[in-house]
Amino acid sequence: MRAIFIFAAIVPMMLLIKVHSIKITVQVASKTFEVHAGSDDTVGFVKRSIHSAFAPHQQTVHFGGSTLRNDALTLEQAGIVDDSHVVLQ
């Protein structure tokens, strides 16, 4: 009976982790792409989602007047939310 009680106490804690699905508009030169991602996905994920002439490590993401150089930064940490517009160069 005690094992069931412990399991019941752990399950609600797991439900607190929630990833928000977001849609991002990515502009690359004169083309615009739509990327669907989770709030815990990274800047690197966005770069890899767009197939351009440059490798992801050669690309930079610009958002809100800032250059996002850290590919490990999550979209949530960068302040990128649903319907955000970023520029990939």
N, CA, C and O atoms as a MOPAC input file, in Angstrom:
PM7 MOZYME 1SCF
protein

 N      0.81700 1    -1.19000 1     0.00000 1
 C      0.00000 1     0.00000 1     0.00000 1
 C      0.86500 1     1.25900 1     0.00000 1
 O      0.49700 1     2.26600 1    -0.60600 1
 N      1.99200 1     1.20600 1     0.66700 1
 C      2.86100 1     2.37400 1     0.71900 1
 C      3.43200 1     2.70100 1    -0.66500 1
 O      3.53800 1     3.87800 1    -1.01000 1
 N      3.79900 1     1.70600 1    -1.45900 1
 C      4.35000 1     1.93000 1    -2.80100 1
 C      3.33600 1     2.64400 1    -3.68100 1
 O      3.71000 1     3.51100 1    -4.47100 1
 N      2.07800 1     2.30100 1    -3.56000 1
 C      1.03100 1     2.96100 1    -4.34600 1
 C      0.91800 1     4.41700 1    -3.93300 1
 O      0.72900 1     5.28200 1    -4.78800 1
 N      1.02600 1     4.70600 1    -2.66700 1
 C      0.94400 1     6.07700 1    -2.18000 1
 C      2.09500 1     6.91500 1    -2.72300 1
 O      1.88900 1     8.05700 1    -3.13400 1
 N      3.29800 1     6.36400 1    -2.72800 1
 C      4.46000 1     7.08700 1    -3.24600 1
 C      4.28500 1     7.35600 1    -4.73600 1
 O      4.55600 1     8.46500 1    -5.19500 1
 N      3.83700 1     6.36300 1    -5.49700 1
 C      3.62200 1     6.53600 1    -6.92200 1
 C      2.57700 1     7.61800 1    -7.17400 1
 O      2.75000 1     8.45000 1    -8.06500 1
 N      1.51300 1     7.61300 1    -6.41100 1
 C      0.45900 1     8.61500 1    -6.56500 1
 C      0.98600 1    10.01100 1    -6.25500 1
 O      0.51700 1    10.99400 1    -6.82900 1
 N      1.94700 1    10.10000 1    -5.36000 1
 C      2.52300 1    11.40300 1    -5.03200 1
 C      3.47000 1    11.88700 1    -6.12700 1
 O      3.62300 1    13.09400 1    -6.31600 1
 N      4.10000 1    10.97700 1    -6.84400 1
 C      5.05200 1    11.36000 1    -7.88900 1
 C      4.34000 1    11.76500 1    -9.17100 1
 O      4.77400 1    12.70900 1    -9.83200 1
 N      3.28100 1    11.09700 1    -9.53800 1
 C      2.58900 1    11.35600 1   -10.79900 1
 C      2.15100 1    12.81800 1   -10.94100 1
 O      2.40200 1    13.39800 1   -11.99800 1
 N      1.51600 1    13.44800 1    -9.95500 1
 C      1.13900 1    14.85200 1   -10.14500 1
 C      2.33500 1    15.77100 1   -10.37500 1
 O      2.20900 1    16.77400 1   -11.07800 1
 N      3.49000 1    15.45000 1    -9.79900 1
 C      4.67400 1    16.27100 1   -10.00700 1
 C      5.12300 1    16.20300 1   -11.46100 1
 O      5.57400 1    17.21000 1   -12.00800 1
 N      5.01300 1    15.05400 1   -12.09100 1
 C      5.40700 1    14.90900 1   -13.48600 1
 C      4.49500 1    15.71400 1   -14.39200 1
 O      4.93400 1    16.17600 1   -15.44600 1
 N      3.26200 1    15.89200 1   -14.01900 1
 C      2.31800 1    16.63500 1   -14.83800 1
 C      2.58700 1    18.13500 1   -14.82600 1
 O      2.05400 1    18.85700 1   -15.66700 1
 N      3.39900 1    18.61700 1   -13.89600 1
 C      3.71100 1    20.03400 1   -13.82000 1
 C      4.65900 1    20.48600 1   -14.92900 1
 O      4.73200 1    21.67600 1   -15.23500 1
 N      5.38200 1    19.54600 1   -15.53100 1
 C      6.29700 1    19.88800 1   -16.61600 1
 C      5.47000 1    20.02300 1   -17.88400 1
 O      4.90500 1    19.04400 1   -18.37200 1
 N      5.40000 1    21.23400 1   -18.41400 1
 C      4.56500 1    21.48300 1   -19.57500 1
 C      5.37700 1    22.21500 1   -20.63300 1
 O      5.98800 1    23.24600 1   -20.35100 1
 N      5.38300 1    21.69200 1   -21.82700 1
 C      6.08100 1    22.32400 1   -22.93500 1
 C      5.02700 1    22.96100 1   -23.82700 1
 O      4.06700 1    22.30900 1   -24.24000 1
 N      5.21800 1    24.23600 1   -24.11500 1
 C      4.27400 1    24.94600 1   -24.96500 1
 C      4.70400 1    24.82400 1   -26.41400 1
 O      5.87200 1    25.02500 1   -26.74600 1
 N      3.75700 1    24.49600 1   -27.26900 1
 C      4.01900 1    24.43100 1   -28.69500 1
 C      3.89800 1    25.83600 1   -29.26600 1
 O      2.91700 1    26.53700 1   -29.02000 1
 N      4.90300 1    26.23600 1   -30.02800 1
 C      4.88900 1    27.58500 1   -30.58600 1
 C      5.18400 1    27.54400 1   -32.08100 1
 O      5.84700 1    26.63500 1   -32.58000 1
 N      4.67500 1    28.55300 1   -32.77700 1
 C      4.91200 1    28.71500 1   -34.21100 1
 C      5.79400 1    29.94800 1   -34.37600 1
 O      5.48600 1    31.01900 1   -33.85200 1
 N      6.89100 1    29.78600 1   -35.10700 1
 C      7.83600 1    30.87200 1   -35.31100 1
 C      7.93300 1    31.15000 1   -36.80800 1
 O      8.03000 1    30.22200 1   -37.61100 1
 N      7.90800 1    32.40800 1   -37.17400 1
 C      8.15000 1    32.80500 1   -38.55500 1
 C      9.63400 1    33.13200 1   -38.67100 1
 O     10.14800 1    33.99000 1   -37.95400 1
 N     10.31700 1    32.44100 1   -39.58000 1
 C     11.75500 1    32.62600 1   -39.76300 1
 C     11.99300 1    33.22300 1   -41.14500 1
 O     11.58200 1    32.66000 1   -42.15900 1
 N     12.65500 1    34.36000 1   -41.16700 1
 C     12.97200 1    35.01200 1   -42.43300 1
 C     14.42500 1    34.73400 1   -42.78000 1
 O     15.32800 1    34.99000 1   -41.98300 1
 N     14.63600 1    34.21100 1   -43.97400 1
 C     15.98100 1    33.95100 1   -44.49800 1
 C     16.05500 1    34.64800 1   -45.85700 1
 O     15.42500 1    34.22000 1   -46.82500 1
 N     16.82800 1    35.71700 1   -45.91000 1
 C     16.91900 1    36.55000 1   -47.12100 1
 C     15.50600 1    36.96700 1   -47.52000 1
 O     14.80800 1    37.59800 1   -46.72700 1
 N     15.07500 1    36.63100 1   -48.72300 1
 C     13.74200 1    37.05000 1   -49.17600 1
 C     12.67900 1    35.97800 1   -48.94300 1
 O     11.52300 1    36.17000 1   -49.31800 1
 N     13.05500 1    34.85100 1   -48.32900 1
 C     12.12100 1    33.75400 1   -48.08600 1
 C     11.66800 1    33.74700 1   -46.63000 1
 O     12.40900 1    34.14100 1   -45.72800 1
 N     10.44500 1    33.29400 1   -46.42400 1
 C      9.89400 1    33.17200 1   -45.07200 1
 C      9.46000 1    31.73100 1   -44.85700 1
 O      8.80600 1    31.12900 1   -45.70900 1
 N      9.83500 1    31.18400 1   -43.69700 1
 C      9.48500 1    29.81900 1   -43.33600 1
 C      8.72000 1    29.83100 1   -42.01900 1
 O      8.84500 1    30.75100 1   -41.21100 1
 N      7.93100 1    28.78900 1   -41.82800 1
 C      7.22000 1    28.61900 1   -40.56500 1
 C      7.80300 1    27.39700 1   -39.87000 1
 O      7.87100 1    26.31500 1   -40.45300 1
 N      8.22500 1    27.57600 1   -38.61800 1
 C      8.79700 1    26.47800 1   -37.83900 1
 C      7.90400 1    26.24200 1   -36.62800 1
 O      7.55200 1    27.17900 1   -35.91000 1
 N      7.54400 1    24.99300 1   -36.41300 1
 C      6.78200 1    24.61100 1   -35.22000 1
 C      7.76900 1    23.98100 1   -34.25000 1
 O      8.50500 1    23.06100 1   -34.60800 1
 N      7.77900 1    24.47300 1   -33.04500 1
 C      8.74900 1    24.01200 1   -32.05000 1
 C      8.10600 1    24.00400 1   -30.67200 1
 O      6.98200 1    24.47200 1   -30.48700 1
 N      8.83100 1    23.47200 1   -29.72600 1
 C      8.41700 1    23.51400 1   -28.32500 1
 C      9.18300 1    24.61700 1   -27.62400 1
 O     10.27000 1    24.99600 1   -28.06200 1
 N      8.63000 1    25.13300 1   -26.54500 1
 C      9.29400 1    26.21000 1   -25.81700 1
 C     10.63300 1    25.76800 1   -25.24600 1
 O     11.47500 1    26.60400 1   -24.91400 1
 N     10.83800 1    24.44400 1   -25.12800 1
 C     12.11300 1    23.94600 1   -24.61900 1
 C     13.08700 1    23.57100 1   -25.74000 1
 O     14.19400 1    23.10600 1   -25.46600 1
 N     12.68400 1    23.76900 1   -26.99900 1
 C     13.61600 1    23.57500 1   -28.11100 1
 C     14.61800 1    24.71900 1   -28.10800 1
 O     14.39000 1    25.75100 1   -27.47600 1
 N     15.71800 1    24.53700 1   -28.80900 1
 C     16.81900 1    25.49100 1   -28.73500 1
 C     16.93700 1    26.34300 1   -30.00100 1
 O     16.31000 1    26.07700 1   -31.02600 1
 N     17.76600 1    27.37300 1   -29.88100 1
 C     18.08800 1    28.21300 1   -31.03000 1
 C     18.73000 1    27.33900 1   -32.11700 1
 O     18.46300 1    27.52800 1   -33.30300 1
 N     19.56200 1    26.39900 1   -31.71700 1
 C     20.18400 1    25.46700 1   -32.65600 1
 C     19.15200 1    24.64500 1   -33.41400 1
 O     19.33600 1    24.36000 1   -34.59700 1
 N     18.07000 1    24.26300 1   -32.74500 1
 C     16.98100 1    23.51600 1   -33.39600 1
 C     16.36900 1    24.34100 1   -34.51700 1
 O     16.09100 1    23.81600 1   -35.59500 1
 N     16.15800 1    25.62400 1   -34.27300 1
 C     15.58100 1    26.49800 1   -35.29600 1
 C     16.52200 1    26.57300 1   -36.49500 1
 O     16.07900 1    26.50000 1   -37.64100 1
 N     17.81100 1    26.71800 1   -36.23400 1
 C     18.79600 1    26.77600 1   -37.32300 1
 C     18.78200 1    25.49100 1   -38.15500 1
 O     18.81100 1    25.53900 1   -39.38500 1
 N     18.73600 1    24.35300 1   -37.47800 1
 C     18.74900 1    23.07400 1   -38.19400 1
 C     17.44400 1    22.81500 1   -38.93300 1
 O     17.42000 1    22.02100 1   -39.87400 1
 N     16.35800 1    23.46800 1   -38.52700 1
 C     15.06000 1    23.26900 1   -39.16600 1
 C     14.97900 1    23.92500 1   -40.54100 1
 O     14.16100 1    23.53700 1   -41.37500 1
 N     15.82400 1    24.91000 1   -40.76600 1
 C     15.82200 1    25.62800 1   -42.03600 1
 C     17.02400 1    25.16700 1   -42.85100 1
 O     18.16800 1    25.29300 1   -42.41500 1
 N     16.75700 1    24.64000 1   -44.02100 1
 C     17.83400 1    24.18500 1   -44.89600 1
 C     18.21700 1    25.34100 1   -45.80900 1
 O     17.48000 1    25.68500 1   -46.73200 1
 N     19.36500 1    25.93000 1   -45.54700 1
 C     19.84100 1    27.03500 1   -46.37300 1
 C     21.19600 1    26.67200 1   -46.96100 1
 O     21.68400 1    25.55600 1   -46.78500 1
 N     21.78600 1    27.61300 1   -47.64900 1
 C     23.07900 1    27.37500 1   -48.28700 1
 C     24.21100 1    27.29600 1   -47.26100 1
 O     25.31100 1    26.84900 1   -47.58500 1
 N     23.94600 1    27.72800 1   -46.03200 1
 C     24.97500 1    27.74400 1   -44.99900 1
 C     24.68200 1    26.69900 1   -43.92800 1
 O     23.52600 1    26.44300 1   -43.58900 1
 N     25.73200 1    26.11200 1   -43.40900 1
 C     25.59500 1    25.14200 1   -42.31200 1
 C     25.11000 1    25.86300 1   -41.05700 1
 O     25.39800 1    27.04700 1   -40.88400 1
 N     24.37600 1    25.17100 1   -40.17100 1
 C     23.84600 1    25.81300 1   -38.96400 1
 C     24.89400 1    26.56000 1   -38.13400 1
 O     24.59000 1    27.61000 1   -37.56700 1
 N     26.12000 1    26.03700 1   -38.05200 1
 C     27.14700 1    26.70900 1   -37.22900 1
 C     27.62600 1    28.01400 1   -37.87000 1
 O     28.32100 1    28.79800 1   -37.22500 1
 N     27.25900 1    28.25200 1   -39.13500 1
 C     27.63200 1    29.49200 1   -39.81300 1
 C     26.48700 1    30.51200 1   -39.80900 1
 O     26.64800 1    31.62500 1   -40.30900 1
 N     25.35300 1    30.14300 1   -39.25600 1
 C     24.17500 1    31.00200 1   -39.24900 1
 C     24.04700 1    31.74000 1   -37.92200 1
 O     24.51300 1    31.26300 1   -36.88700 1
 N     23.41500 1    32.89800 1   -37.96100 1
 C     23.08400 1    33.61300 1   -36.73000 1
 C     21.59200 1    33.90800 1   -36.71800 1
 O     20.98500 1    34.17100 1   -37.75600 1
 N     21.02300 1    33.85900 1   -35.53800 1
 C     19.60000 1    34.14000 1   -35.35100 1
 C     19.47100 1    35.49700 1   -34.67700 1
 O     20.14000 1    35.77200 1   -33.68100 1
 N     18.60800 1    36.33900 1   -35.22700 1
 C     18.35300 1    37.66600 1   -34.67000 1
 C     16.89800 1    37.72100 1   -34.21800 1
 O     15.98500 1    37.33900 1   -34.95100 1
 N     16.70600 1    38.20400 1   -32.99700 1
 C     15.35300 1    38.31600 1   -32.45000 1
 C     15.30200 1    39.48400 1   -31.48000 1
 O     16.14800 1    39.60500 1   -30.59400 1
 N     14.31700 1    40.33200 1   -31.65000 1
 C     14.11000 1    41.43200 1   -30.71700 1
 C     15.29400 1    42.37100 1   -30.60300 1
 O     15.56400 1    42.89900 1   -29.52400 1
 N     16.00500 1    42.58600 1   -31.70100 1
 C     17.14300 1    43.48600 1   -31.67900 1
 C     18.42500 1    42.86600 1   -31.13200 1
 O     19.43600 1    43.55500 1   -31.00100 1
 N     18.39500 1    41.58100 1   -30.81500 1
 C     19.57700 1    40.89800 1   -30.28200 1
 C     20.00100 1    39.77100 1   -31.21100 1
 O     19.18400 1    39.18600 1   -31.92200 1
 N     21.29200 1    39.48200 1   -31.18900 1
 C     21.82400 1    38.33200 1   -31.91100 1
 C     21.93800 1    37.18800 1   -30.91900 1
 O     22.60900 1    37.31100 1   -29.89400 1
 N     21.28200 1    36.07500 1   -31.22500 1
 C     21.29000 1    34.91100 1   -30.33900 1
 C     22.41800 1    33.98700 1   -30.76800 1
 O     22.25400 1    33.19200 1   -31.69400 1
 N     23.55300 1    34.08500 1   -30.10800 1
 C     24.74800 1    33.33700 1   -30.49300 1
 C     24.84700 1    31.97500 1   -29.80200 1
 O     25.58800 1    31.10600 1   -30.26300 1
 N     24.12700 1    31.78100 1   -28.72800 1
 C     24.19500 1    30.53400 1   -27.96900 1
 C     23.15400 1    29.55300 1   -28.49900 1
 O     21.96200 1    29.71000 1   -28.23600 1
 N     23.59800 1    28.54700 1   -29.24000 1
 C     22.67700 1    27.56300 1   -29.82500 1
 C     21.97300 1    26.71500 1   -28.77100 1
 O     20.93200 1    26.12500 1   -29.05900 1
 N     22.51500 1    26.64300 1   -27.56400 1
 C     21.91500 1    25.83100 1   -26.50400 1
 C     20.80500 1    26.57400 1   -25.75800 1
 O     20.10100 1    25.98200 1   -24.94000 1
 N     20.65300 1    27.84600 1   -26.03400 1
 C     19.61600 1    28.66000 1   -25.38900 1
 C     18.24000 1    28.17700 1   -25.83600 1
 O     17.99200 1    28.02700 1   -27.03300 1
 N     17.33800 1    27.93100 1   -24.87300 1
 C     15.99800 1    27.50200 1   -25.26600 1
 C     15.21700 1    28.70300 1   -25.79000 1
 O     15.54600 1    29.85400 1   -25.50200 1
 N     14.18800 1    28.41200 1   -26.55800 1
 C     13.35700 1    29.48500 1   -27.10300 1
 C     12.70200 1    30.27400 1   -25.97700 1
 O     12.55800 1    31.49300 1   -26.06700 1
 N     12.30800 1    29.58200 1   -24.92700 1
 C     11.71300 1    30.25400 1   -23.77200 1
 C     12.72100 1    31.19900 1   -23.12000 1
 O     12.37100 1    32.32600 1   -22.76900 1
 N     13.96400 1    30.75400 1   -22.95400 1
 C     14.99800 1    31.59900 1   -22.35900 1
 C     15.29200 1    32.81800 1   -23.23100 1
 O     15.62300 1    33.88600 1   -22.71700 1
 N     15.17100 1    32.66000 1   -24.54500 1
 C     15.43400 1    33.75700 1   -25.47500 1
 C     14.25100 1    34.71200 1   -25.58100 1
 O     14.36000 1    35.77200 1   -26.19900 1
 N     13.12300 1    34.34400 1   -24.98300 1
 C     11.93200 1    35.19300 1   -25.04100 1
 C     11.10900 1    34.99700 1   -26.30000 1
 O     10.21700 1    35.79400 1   -26.59000 1
 N     11.40000 1    33.94400 1   -27.04900 1
 C     10.66600 1    33.65500 1   -28.28300 1
 C      9.39200 1    32.90300 1   -27.91000 1
 O      9.43900 1    31.82200 1   -27.32300 1
 N      8.27000 1    33.49000 1   -28.25900 1
 C      6.96400 1    32.91600 1   -27.93000 1
 C      6.19100 1    32.64600 1   -29.21600 1
 O      6.69000 1    32.89300 1   -30.31400 1
 N      4.97400 1    32.13900 1   -29.07400 1
 C      4.13000 1    31.84000 1   -30.22100 1
 C      3.97400 1    33.05700 1   -31.12200 1
 O      3.77200 1    34.16800 1   -30.63300 1
 N      4.06400 1    32.86100 1   -32.41000 1
 C      3.92800 1    33.89000 1   -33.44900 1
 C      5.08000 1    34.89900 1   -33.45700 1
 O      4.92200 1    36.01100 1   -33.96100 1
 N      6.22800 1    34.52400 1   -32.90700 1
 C      7.40400 1    35.40300 1   -32.97200 1
 C      7.99600 1    35.37400 1   -34.37400 1
 O      7.80800 1    34.41900 1   -35.12800 1
 N      8.70700 1    36.42600 1   -34.70000 1
 C      9.38900 1    36.55100 1   -35.99200 1
 C     10.88900 1    36.67500 1   -35.72200 1
 O     11.33000 1    37.57200 1   -35.00300 1
 N     11.66100 1    35.76400 1   -36.30700 1
 C     13.11300 1    35.82800 1   -36.16600 1
 C     13.74800 1    35.91400 1   -37.55300 1
 O     13.14100 1    35.53100 1   -38.55300 1
 N     14.96900 1    36.41800 1   -37.59400 1
 C     15.71400 1    36.52700 1   -38.84700 1
 C     16.92900 1    35.62600 1   -38.74800 1
 O     17.66500 1    35.66200 1   -37.76200 1
 N     17.13100 1    34.82500 1   -39.76900 1
 C     18.26700 1    33.91500 1   -39.82500 1
 C     19.21100 1    34.39500 1   -40.92000 1
 O     18.81500 1    34.52300 1   -42.07900 1
 N     20.47300 1    34.66300 1   -40.54500 1
 C     21.45100 1    35.12000 1   -41.52800 1
 C     22.64000 1    34.19000 1   -41.54600 1
 O     23.58000 1    34.40500 1   -42.31200 1

